[in-house]
């Protein structure tokens, strides 16, 4: 059997040992911060900093150009997943990145 089988077997053996009180559990903790909501001005600033047109930004975010226009004018507001993408985009040094829409 391959490595995946061996890893699964080892994990199950460790879990059984832990349940019997014979071992220690491996714990991984993830810090999940609240979703930051962005204003229409902030959305535009992030897009501009990235050097993206509304069309490219829309493609990057998986929405239409009209949706990006509405966000930037404040007529509609994005939802949680979009705010997470904006947060990631804002956190990275993206000024020297070139974006091309694949066809």
C-alpha positions in Angstrom: 0.0 0.0 0.0 1.0 3.6 -0.5 1.9 6.4 1.8 -1.7 7.6 2.0 -2.7 4.3 3.5 0.2 4.4 6.0 -0.6 7.9 7.0 -4.3 7.0 7.6 -3.4 3.9 9.5 -1.0 5.8 11.7 -3.6 8.5 12.3 -6.2 6.0 13.3 -3.8 4.2 15.6 -2.9 7.5 17.3 -6.6 8.3 17.7 -7.3 4.9 19.3 -4.4 5.3 21.6 -5.6 8.7 22.6 -9.1 7.5 23.3 -7.7 4.8 25.5 -5.7 7.4 27.4 -2.4 6.0 26.2 -1.2 8.9 24.1 -1.4 12.6 23.4 -3.4 14.3 20.7 -1.9 16.5 18.1 -3.8 19.8 18.1 -3.8 22.4 15.3 -5.4 25.7 16.1 -6.5 28.2 13.5 -7.3 31.8 14.3 -10.3 33.0 12.3 -10.6 36.7 12.4 -14.0 38.4 11.9 -14.7 39.4 8.3 -13.7 43.0 7.7 -16.3 44.8 5.7 -15.0 47.3 3.1 -16.6 50.6 2.0 -17.2 51.4 -1.6 -14.2 53.8 -1.4 -12.0 51.1 0.0 -13.0 48.6 -2.6 -12.1 51.1 -5.4 -8.7 51.9 -3.6 -7.8 48.2 -3.4 -8.7 47.7 -7.1 -6.7 50.8 -8.1 -3.7 49.8 -6.0 -3.7 46.4 -7.7 -3.6 48.2 -11.0 -6.8 46.5 -12.2 -9.5 47.8 -14.4 -13.0 47.2 -13.3 -13.2 44.4 -16.0 -10.1 42.7 -14.8 -11.1 43.1 -11.1 -14.5 41.6 -11.9 -12.9 38.6 -13.5 -10.6 38.2 -10.5 -13.5 38.4 -8.1 -15.7 36.1 -10.2 -18.5 38.7 -10.7 -19.6 41.0 -13.6 -18.2 44.4 -14.3 -21.6 45.9 -13.5 -21.4 44.3 -10.0 -18.0 46.0 -9.4 -19.4 49.3 -10.6 -22.3 48.9 -8.1 -19.9 48.1 -5.3 -17.8 51.1 -6.0 -20.8 53.4 -6.3 -22.3 52.0 -3.1 -25.5 50.9 -4.7 -24.9 47.3 -3.6 -22.5 45.7 -1.2 -20.5 42.5 -1.5 -21.0 39.5 0.8 -18.6 37.7 3.2 -16.6 35.6 0.7 -15.8 38.7 -1.4 -14.7 40.6 1.7 -12.2 37.7 2.4 -10.9 38.0 -1.1 -10.5 41.8 -0.7 -8.7 41.2 2.6 -6.2 38.8 0.9 -5.7 41.1 -2.0 -5.2 44.1 0.3 -2.7 42.2 2.4 -0.3 41.3 -0.4 2.1 43.6 -2.2 0.4 43.6 -5.6 1.5 46.8 -7.2 4.0 45.1 -9.5 1.7 42.3 -10.6 0.4 41.9 -14.1 -3.1 40.5 -14.6 -4.3 38.9 -17.8 -7.7 37.5 -18.3 -7.5 33.9 -19.7 -9.8 33.1 -22.6 
